Amino acid sequence: MAAAAWTSVGLVAVAVLVVGIAMPASVVAAQAQPPAPAPAPTGDGTSIDQGIAYLLMLVALVLTYLIHPLDASSPYKLF
């Protein structure tokens, strides 16, 4: 009796595997692939904006390090 139960469990497991392998393949084959998106335009100006931002940050950094020694040597102690 136990052998018959294990045989039926084995048959159900094989059937589940076959259905699990066959069903997704048929679903995927039925779906069409969406078209590829259009390429992004290259002249949108973001690289120019980013370059200007980097330049302004560099100027701010240089000014900070130029002004800081003057601030440290002043007779007024702020901190």
Secondary structure, 3 states (H helix, E strand, C coil): CHHHHHHHHHHHHHHHHHHHHHHHHHHHHHCCCCCCCCCCCCCCCHHHHHHHHHHHHHHHHHHHHHHHHHHHCCCCCCC
